[in-house]
Amino acid sequence: MEKQSSLDVTVQSLAGRVSIPHEGLRSAASLALSRHRILRANLHIVLVKDQAMRQLHGRYLGKRSTTDVLTFDATEPNHRPQTKRRTVEGDIVVNVDAARREAKKRDHRLQAEMALYVVHGTLHLLGFDDHHPASSDRMHAMEDDILTELGWGAVYGAGVNRPCKGKERKRHGSQKTALRGDRRA
């Protein structure tokens, strides 16, 4: 008997009015999760501007700059087996200002760039890493494959090579409390 999956993906904008359908971002995360046979997920995608991202980047990674996406893994450690993970819980923070700049520079739609960031963050939650050339190539090929299935085409592959510059996955309870606590207030 096949287990029923429950993928709960929400989107919240703290960046003011963002003129893209949130359903596209939910679909991007859901497809990445489904492709990896995730049975249960509780993901919260938070859209922010440069200033908020700069603060988060400084607070959790000690960097004074902004970045495109940060991922916070809130899955309980005992539900994180090293192989065949089936439950995912976390927050993906997407910088709308960075996405606007990059979409304009690369001459594609804002929603395509934001979908890339969501898929990228989701893959980090699944344990993928882009800090080494071989794993980076694999991760980015997977991103483009998912985005192509969604109708966006090879969004990452169409642009310049821009690997992750820092460890964006955090596995401490404080990140869960900080981000999830803010949205419930």
C-alpha positions as CSV (number, residue, x, y, z in Angstrom):
1,M,0.0,0.0,0.0
2,E,1.4,3.4,-1.0
3,K,1.5,6.1,1.7
4,Q,-0.5,9.2,1.2
5,S,1.7,12.4,1.0
6,S,0.9,15.6,2.7
7,L,2.8,18.6,1.3
8,D,1.9,21.8,3.0
9,V,3.6,24.8,1.3
10,T,2.6,28.3,2.2
11,V,3.8,31.7,0.9
12,Q,3.9,34.9,2.8
13,S,5.1,38.2,1.5
14,L,6.9,40.6,3.8
15,A,8.1,42.5,0.8
16,G,4.9,44.4,0.2
17,R,2.8,43.7,-2.9
18,V,4.6,41.2,-5.2
19,S,2.9,40.8,-8.6
20,I,3.4,37.1,-9.1
21,P,1.1,34.3,-8.3
22,H,2.1,32.5,-5.1
23,E,0.7,29.2,-6.6
24,G,3.7,29.1,-9.0
25,L,6.1,29.2,-6.0
26,R,4.1,26.5,-4.2
27,S,4.2,24.3,-7.3
28,A,7.9,24.7,-7.6
29,A,8.6,23.6,-4.1
30,S,6.0,20.8,-4.3
31,L,7.4,19.4,-7.5
32,A,11.0,19.3,-6.0
33,L,9.6,17.5,-2.9
34,S,7.5,15.0,-4.9
35,R,10.5,14.2,-7.1
36,H,12.4,13.1,-4.0
37,R,9.4,11.0,-2.7
38,I,8.9,13.2,0.3
39,L,5.8,12.0,2.1
40,R,5.3,14.9,4.6
41,A,6.4,18.5,4.3
42,N,5.6,21.8,6.0
43,L,7.4,24.5,4.1
44,H,7.0,28.2,4.6
45,I,8.2,30.5,1.8
46,V,8.8,34.0,2.9
47,L,9.3,36.9,0.4
48,V,11.4,39.7,1.7
49,K,13.3,42.8,0.4
50,D,17.1,43.5,0.6
51,Q,17.0,45.1,4.0
52,A,15.3,42.1,5.7
53,M,17.6,39.7,3.9
54,R,20.7,41.6,4.9
55,Q,19.6,41.4,8.5
56,L,18.9,37.7,8.3
57,H,22.2,37.0,6.5
58,G,24.0,38.9,9.2
59,R,22.2,37.3,12.1
60,Y,22.5,33.7,11.0
61,L,25.6,33.6,8.8
62,G,27.5,36.6,10.1
63,K,27.6,38.3,6.7
64,R,26.9,42.0,6.2
65,S,25.6,41.6,2.6
66,T,22.3,40.6,1.2
67,T,21.8,37.3,-0.7
68,D,19.2,35.7,-3.0
69,V,17.8,32.9,-0.8
70,L,18.3,31.5,2.7
71,T,17.0,28.1,3.8
72,F,16.3,27.2,7.4
73,D,15.8,23.5,8.1
74,A,13.4,23.0,11.0
75,T,13.0,19.2,10.7
76,E,13.6,17.5,14.0
77,P,17.0,15.8,14.1
78,N,15.5,12.3,14.6
79,H,13.4,12.8,11.5
80,R,16.5,13.5,9.4
81,P,18.0,10.2,8.4
82,Q,21.1,10.5,6.2
83,T,19.4,8.5,3.5
84,K,15.8,8.3,2.1
85,R,14.5,11.3,4.1
86,R,10.7,11.4,4.0
87,T,9.8,14.4,6.2
88,V,10.8,18.0,5.6
89,E,10.0,21.1,7.6
90,G,11.6,24.5,7.0
91,D,11.6,28.0,5.9
92,I,12.8,29.4,2.5
93,V,13.4,33.1,2.5
94,V,13.4,34.6,-1.0
95,N,14.8,38.1,-1.7
96,V,12.4,39.7,-4.1
97,D,14.8,42.6,-4.8
98,A,17.7,40.2,-5.7
99,A,15.3,38.3,-7.9
100,R,14.2,41.5,-9.7
101,R,17.8,42.5,-10.4
102,E,18.8,39.0,-11.6
103,A,15.7,38.5,-13.8
104,K,16.4,41.9,-15.5
105,K,20.1,41.1,-15.9
106,R,19.4,37.7,-17.4
107,D,16.4,38.9,-19.4
108,H,13.7,36.5,-18.0
109,R,10.6,36.8,-15.9
110,L,10.6,37.6,-12.2
111,Q,8.5,34.6,-11.4
112,A,11.1,32.3,-13.2
113,E,13.9,33.7,-11.0
114,M,11.9,33.4,-7.8
115,A,10.9,29.8,-8.7
116,L,14.6,29.0,-9.2
117,Y,15.3,30.4,-5.6
118,V,12.4,28.3,-4.2
119,V,13.6,25.1,-5.9
120,H,17.2,25.9,-4.8
121,G,16.1,26.3,-1.2
122,T,14.0,23.2,-1.3
123,L,16.9,21.1,-2.6
124,H,19.1,22.5,0.2
125,L,16.4,21.3,2.7
126,L,16.6,17.9,1.0
127,G,20.3,17.8,1.7
128,F,21.8,18.9,-1.6
129,D,24.9,21.0,-1.6
130,D,26.3,23.3,-4.2
131,H,29.6,24.2,-2.5
132,H,31.7,21.7,-4.6
133,P,31.8,21.6,-8.4
134,A,30.4,18.1,-8.8
135,S,27.5,18.5,-6.4
136,S,26.8,22.0,-7.7
137,D,26.5,20.8,-11.2
138,R,24.1,18.0,-10.1
139,M,22.0,20.4,-8.0
140,H,21.7,23.0,-10.7
141,A,20.9,20.4,-13.4
142,M,18.1,19.2,-11.1
143,E,16.8,22.8,-10.7
144,D,16.7,23.3,-14.4
145,D,15.0,19.9,-14.9
146,I,12.3,20.8,-12.4
147,L,11.8,24.4,-13.8
148,T,11.6,23.0,-17.3
149,E,8.8,20.6,-16.2
150,L,7.0,23.7,-14.7
151,G,7.3,25.5,-18.1
152,W,10.1,27.9,-17.2
153,G,12.9,26.2,-19.1
154,A,16.5,26.0,-17.9
155,V,16.5,29.2,-15.7
156,Y,19.8,28.5,-14.0
157,G,21.5,27.1,-17.1
158,A,20.4,30.1,-19.1
159,G,22.4,32.5,-17.0
160,V,25.9,32.9,-15.5
161,N,27.4,30.4,-13.2
162,R,26.8,31.7,-9.7
163,P,27.4,29.1,-7.0
164,C,26.3,29.4,-3.4
165,K,28.8,31.6,-1.5
166,G,28.0,30.4,2.0
167,K,26.5,27.7,4.1
168,E,22.9,28.7,3.8
169,R,21.4,25.6,5.5
170,K,21.0,26.0,9.2
171,R,19.9,23.1,11.5
172,H,19.5,24.8,14.8
173,G,16.1,25.2,16.6
174,S,16.6,28.9,17.0
175,Q,16.1,29.5,13.3
176,K,12.8,27.7,13.4
177,T,11.7,29.7,16.4
178,A,12.9,33.0,15.0
179,L,11.3,32.8,11.5
180,R,8.2,30.8,12.4
181,G,7.6,32.9,15.5
182,D,7.8,36.1,13.4
183,R,5.0,35.0,11.0
184,R,2.6,34.0,13.8
185,A,2.9,37.4,15.5
